[in-house]
Amino acid sequence: MEAGGERFHQQRQVLILFLLLGVTFAGWESRRYSVMEEIESGSFVANLVKDLGLGVGELAAREARVVSEDNEPRLQLDLQTGKLTLNEKLDREEMCGATDPCVMHFQVLLKKPLGVFRAELLVRDINDHAPEFPEREMTLKILENSPPGSVFPLKNAQDLDVGNNNIQNYSISPNSYFHVSTRNRGDGRKYPELVLDKELDREKQALLRLTLTALDGGSPPRSGTTQVRILILDINDNAPEFAQAHYQVQVPENSPVGALVVKVSARDLDTGTNGEVSYSLFYSSQEMSPTFELNSLSGEVRLIKKLDFETVSSYDLDIDAFDGGGLSGKCSVFIEVVDVNDNAPELTISSLTSPIPENSPETEVALFRIRDRDSGDNGKMTCSIQDDLPFILKPSEENFYTLVTNGALDRESKAEYNVTITVTDLGTPRLKTEHNITVLVSDV
């Protein structure tokens, strides 16, 4: 009867613990805070005592700590006041690149009892980058018999800022023949096109030099310029045409350097030098320049750098075909990087208690988090320990787990346990990570 009563008491304690955890997790809603990039370290972000509804000193009593997804210590929590401040200046472009909005996910982890408060920090962009063209000067070759209204693509500038701080407009220096039209790409970027306003006459003027300006929408706005050198050519009446206007390919991220990505092909109906076609990358961003190489004669695009799906999952290339008379055709190439299971699961211990007293019915031994940088099934994970140990794993939110004793331990029977935590992903081939914990049992 006594043993049965104790079992009932233990079950009741476990039920109460689960109810408390449920209330803890359910009572806090995920919040989003925001700061401007480049503000000083120590700047105020939030008052977590107020947002969590806790009493003064409860953060310290419950051993609160801030955990970010990338384990970078960008935030600092004052356990006495509950103020969450920046631990360093944040650079939005370094953190998120072209991704907008730039959001850093983090959790406030509480113990005794366990609770996880999920939050996001929105890093807002400031206009700290000016537009830059890939070259100081670009050359266009335009036939003298080109009709008014003809459109000639120009190389666009790059601006690391996002939103309204990115490039909004292009303009060109005053002249008698051309104006610039600002167009939108499908991905939201803007690029310039040179539009012919009146007929050219090579015999009157064979060369034009103009200044192209890119202007962003910041306050105050920033700008960048490049020179446009226009050569007026005699007649060449057929421009190169690509076999496809749009190419779409998939490339595994473990493809070796030198691997063929795609081969583009253009045809020109003219003869002689006017029919000889050469290729060039028309648009080359900072990510693509060191990654792909185009053979100007064959049209083959090859890898010159290893791909990483977790860093960049796709690329857009624009390729021009030029004939010997200066006419050109254009195609676009969309390269999708295919994820392979090349990242093993990661395990981070947040807290570890050892030794633990014997005769305690259920004691938290360790709190840890797991993650896998791959996507899809390659990033899904299972977590386990040995079957013959008096411990169990309890999953929590945000891939947190607790290792607890499965009933009371007896130091006189066994004073030390070696626990191996195994994390396995579901990719092909499956990758796993093992972490060993030694748990000592103290005498009571």
Number of C-alpha atoms within 10 A of each C-alpha: 5 7 8 9 10 12 13 12 13 15 13 12 14 14 12 12 14 12 11 15 17 13 12 16 16 12 13 16 12 11 11 14 13 15 16 15 18 16 13 13 15 14 16 13 17 17 15 19 19 13 13 15 11 12 10 14 13 17 24 16 13 16 14 21 18 19 19 17 11 10 10 9 12 17 19 19 21 15 20 13 16 24 17 20 18 20 16 16 15 19 18 25 19 9 13 14 13 15 12 16 14 20 19 19 15 20 18 18 18 20 16 10 11 19 24 25 23 21 19 17 17 19 23 18 23 18 21 15 19 21 22 20 19 16 12 10 15 15 12 18 18 24 21 19 16 18 13 14 13 15 17 15 16 18 18 27 27 22 24 19 24 25 18 15 24 25 29 19 18 23 18 20 14 10 10 9 14 20 16 21 16 15 15 11 8 7 7 9 17 19 21 23 19 21 17 20 15 14 16 21 15 16 10 7 11 15 12 13 14 16 14 24 22 28 22 25 17 21 10 8 16 19 19 18 20 21 18 20 16 16 19 22 21 17 15 20 14 17 23 25 20 19 12 13 13 13 17 11 11 13 17 15 20 16 17 14 14 14 15 15 18 19 13 21 19 24 17 21 13 17 12 10 12 21 20 18 27 19 23 17 20 17 18 18 14 9 10 14 13 13 15 22 20 20 14 16 13 14 22 16 22 19 19 16 17 15 22 18 19 15 7 12 14 15 15 16 18 16 21 24 29 25 26 17 23 22 24 24 19 21 20 20 19 15 18 18 21 16 19 19 22 20 17 21 23 16 19 13 14 15 12 16 13 15 15 20 17 20 16 14 19 16 19 18 18 18 21 17 17 18 19 20 15 20 15 11 13 24 18 16 20 12 18 13 18 13 8 6 12 14 21 17 17 12 14 17 12 15 13 18 19 21 20 18 19 16 17 14 22 16 17 10 7 11 16 14 14 12 17 14 17 17 22 21 24 16 20 11 11 14 18 17 15 15 14 11 14 13 18 18 19 17 13 10
